[in-house]
Amino acid sequence: MSNWSLCPLLLLLAVHLVCGSVDLPGSLDPSLLENVDVDQLRSNYLPPGLQNTTVTLDDFKKLLQSKCQKANDHLPKGSVNASALSQSVQDAAVTLGECLSGLANMTEIQAEIAEASPKGDLDVVFEKYCLRMPQAKTCLKNFNEALLPCLTPDEKAHNAVMQRIGDKLLEFICYKNGDQIALFIAEQGPECLQGSRDGIAKCLNSSFAGYLPKDLSPEWNLPQLVLGPKECVDLYAFETCTVELLEKCATITPSNIVESMFRYVRRESSCQPHIDRAKRQQRQALPLTGGSSASLHLTWTSASLLMATLLARLA
């Protein structure tokens, strides 16, 4: 079973929301999953060979239940109700969405940004919402507690890191009451991301083939939520690829802010030694390739991204 990292998931989801390829509602309700446009997600995120997959939302629910069951296989048979655990995760995801949307309504934020931008008052808008950051962290903590019973021992060992990364992402967004995000918008950051969407998609798809099953069937196992050496290198590869794309935008500020976000998150993990080792191996391999540039490839699967986006629509 392939592993996936929550860290690039969160980072790319942030990019995805800014680019606006999936519309988020202003408020959420328990029937939210039924309104997800799975066809849109397939066409946006799966490689061409897998875009005709017939996996449904019910299949994903079954995958979640299966994951809850397998995570508890070490316990006495019959001692764990995987169906109930799976339902608890789904309910918690809806609660998380309601909690976060109560703190920050996307439709209202967009309207406030549009009104504040011409006046140079974006910092006022973000300060208002950043004051709610402690409540947002509580929302995430409550969801995480519901998720824990469905995590494997390895995933639980990585969970504290994942929690810190989620908290640090919020802190980065609200650094100095949102100054960086206000600057990002003022310096055409959203437009830069929008114009780079195709390139970012190529970064994502650069090495999907080795990490996706040949057929996305209901029997496919959900990947693990861990941040190991391989995932660290993949995150750095995605960072490098994305930053290089954004550097081609009209101003360098969006690229600098995105790069700072990646680095800010990396400091909360133990990734740097693994990244440094990969860089050394790359340099050592250069003479064997005739001096050609060897590149690190992103290995986060598009199936993981698909599942992430579904969970994002819940949350």
C-alpha positions, 0 to 999 in steps of 0.5 A, a space after each residue: 500500500 502506498 503512503 501519502 503525506 498530509 503535508 503536501 495534501 494541505 499545501 496543494 489544497 490551499 493552492 487548489 482553493 485559490 485557483 478556484 477549480 472547485 467551488 466551496 459552498 458558504 455553509 456545509 451540511 451533512 448531505 454535502 458529499 452527495 453534491 460533490 462533482 466526482 466527474 469534475 474531480 476525475 477530469 481535473 486530477 486523474 491521469 488520462 488512463 484513469 479518468 474513466 474509473 467508475 469509483 463512486 462516493 459510496 465506494 470511497 465510504 467503503 474504502 474508509 470503513 475498510 481502512 478503519 477495520 484494517 487499522 484495528 486488525 491487531 485487536 480481538 475479532 469483533 471488538 471493533 465496529 469499523 462501520 461505526 468508526 467510519 461513520 464517526 469520521 464522516 460525521 466529524 468531517 461534516 462537523 469540521 466543515 460546519 465549524 470552519 465555515 462558521 468562522 470563515 464563510 468563503 463567499 463573504 471573504 471573497 466579497 470582503 477582499 474584493 471591496 478591500 483591495 482597491 482601498 488597500 485594506 486587505 490587512 484589515 480583512 485578514 486580521 479579522 479572520 486571523 483572530 479566530 485562529 485558536 477556534 480553527 485549531 480546536 476544530 481541527 483537533 476535534 476532527 483529528 480525535 475522531 480520525 485516530 481510531 482509524 489510523 494504523 500504528 505507523 500513522 499514529 506515530 506520525 500524527 503529532 507531526 501532522 497536527 503540528 503541520 496543520 497548526 503551522 499552516 494556519 499560523 503561516 497564513 495568519 503571520 502578523 495578522 495575515 500580512 503575507 496573504 494580503 501581500 500575496 493577493 495584492 501582488 497578483 498571487 491568485 492570478 499567478 496560481 491561476 496562470 500556472 495551473 497546467 504546469 502545477 498539474 504536470 508537476 503532480 502527474 510527473 510520476 503518478 504511474 508507479 504509485 497508482 493501481 492499474 484500476 481504481 476499484 473499490 478493493 483498492 486500499 487507502 494509502 497511509 497518512 505518514 510523512 516518511 523519508 520518501 514523502 519528504 523528498 516528494 514534498 521537496 520535489 513538489 516545492 521545487 517544481 511549483 516554485 520554479 513555475 511561479 517564478 515565471 509570473 509577472 512578479 516574484 512575490 507570489 513565488 517567494 511567499 509560496 516557497 516560504 510556506 513550504 519551508 515553514 512547514 518543513 521546519 516542523 518535520 524531520 524532512 531536511 536530513 532526507 532531502 539533503 541526502 537525496 540532494 547528495 545522491 543526485 549530485 553523485 549520480 550526475 557524472 553517470 548521466 553525462 552531466 544531465 540534470 537529474 530531477 526529483 519527482 513528485 510521488 504523491 498519487 492523484 488518487 490521494 489528491 482525489 480523496 483529499 479533495 472529497 474530504 475537503 468538500 466534507 470539511 
